[in-house]
């Protein structure tokens, strides 16, 4: 299976943020191919699906980049899924495990909107799963999940029969 052409613009950084982790740095890609990246992520959903999405929820912090750009492109709302201490009027929070530790996410009260969750990368599915659960706890309906990069070798993540759609997949 051939890789998406945008993958060639990623920088692979060994031992970051700690030894044994191979970090896919999206900085060079966003610097030189931002519009193409957002268009590729937009293409993960059909026109009909976009019609049934109210808001894009970005997981802090790189998920904000994609959720905000897609919200603008499709005239949708933007919702923040934040790390602790960054958000006023927190309605709920959730702790979750990462591939290299643990963390916590917080959100404000939802309003029943249909949301798609976005992040830059899915590794084990810890943050995506926690964010999806948190979205529902605060009152949103998760209708989809997407990321730029999926490290398929590390996960077989599914949330309520939904898989994460991605532009770039690494299988090993």
N, C-alpha and C positions, 0 to 999 in steps of 0.2 A: 504494500500500500504506500503510495507516495505521500509525502508530507506537504502541508499547505505552504505556498511560496513565502508567506510572511515569517515562517519559522527560521529562515536563514538570517534574519535580522535580530534574533535573540542572542544575548551573550551568556554563555554558560560559565558560572563562577564556582569553582570547587571550594569545599570547606567553608561555605557561608550559609547561614549565620553561625554555624559551628561545624567542627570536623565531621566528615562523613556525609554532609548535605551538598548536593549539586544544585545550586541556585540558578534558575532561569531568569536572567535580568531582562525585563521588558523595556528598559530605558532606551537602548538604541533603536528598537522597533518603534516606540512612540515618538521619538525625535524625528525619524525620517519617514515613517509610514502611518501616521496617526489616522488620517482619513480612511485609508484602506483598511486599517484594523477595525475601526468603528463600523464601516460598511460590512466587513466580514462577520462581525458579531451580530449586526442587524439581520443579516441573511440567515442566521440560525433559526429565525422564526418567520413563518409565512405572513402574508398581508392579513389574512383572516385572524391569525393568532395575535398580531399587533392590535387589531381592532378590539380584542378582548382583554387587553392589558391596560390597567389604569395607571400604574406607577412602576418605576424601576427602583429596586432597593439595592444599594451598594454596601458591601462589607468593607469596613475600614481596613486599610486606607486606599489601597489600589483599586478596590472595587468601586470606589467613588468615581474614579476616572471614567470607567466604562458606563456605569449607571447614569451619571450626569450627561455624558455625551449622547447616549441612546435616548434618554428622556427628552433632550433638546431635539434630536433628530425626528422623533416620533410624536412630539407634542404631548408628552406624558409627565406625570409628577415624579419627583425624586425623593427617596426616603433614605435616611442614613441609619446603618447598623453600626454602632460605635463601640469603641473600647471604653473601659470604665473611666469615669471622671471627666468625660468630654461632652456630655449631653445634659441639658437641664430637663426637668420634668420627666425623669425616667419612670416608665410604667412597669417594666420588667427587665430582668437580666438572666443570663444563662452562662454557666461555666462549661468548658469543653476541652478536650485534649487535642493537641497539635502533634505533628510528626516529630517535633523537637521540644515538647513541653506542654503547658496548658495556658489557657487564657479565659477571658470573660467578654461577653458582648451585652450591650444595653440598647433599648429602644424606647421611644415614646409611644403613647397609646395610638392604636390603629383605628381605622374607620370602616373596615369591611372592604377596602379596595382590593382589587386583584393585582398581585405583584409578581414580578420576575426578579429573582435574586441574582446579583452579579458579583463576581470576583475576578481577580486576575488569573488565579490558578487553583486547581483542586489537586491535592495530594492524597491524603487519607479520607477526606470528606468531613473531617471534624468541624471546621468552621462553617462549611456550607450547611451541614446537618443542624448544627446549633442555631444558625441564623434562620433556617427554615422553621424550626420549632419555635424560636422566639417570635418570628413574624406572626405565626398563628396564635401564640399566647397573647400577644398585644392586640389582636383583632384584624389581621390581614388574611387574605386567602392567597396562598402561594400557588401560582399557576405555571411556573416554569423556573428553571435555574440555568445559568450559563456562565462560562468563564472563557478566557482566552486560551489557556493551556490546561490540559488534563494529563496528569501523570498516571496513565492507565495501569502501569505496572504496580502502582501502590494502592489501587482502590478498585472496588466494584460498587461504588456508591449509588444507592437508590434511596429516594425519599418519597414515600407514599406512591409507589409505582412510577415516579418521575426520575429520569436520569438527567445528569448535567450535560447540556449541550456545549460543545467546545469547537474552537477554530483549529487548534493545534493539539495533537495527541502524541504523547511519547509512550510507547509500549514496552520499552526496556530501559 
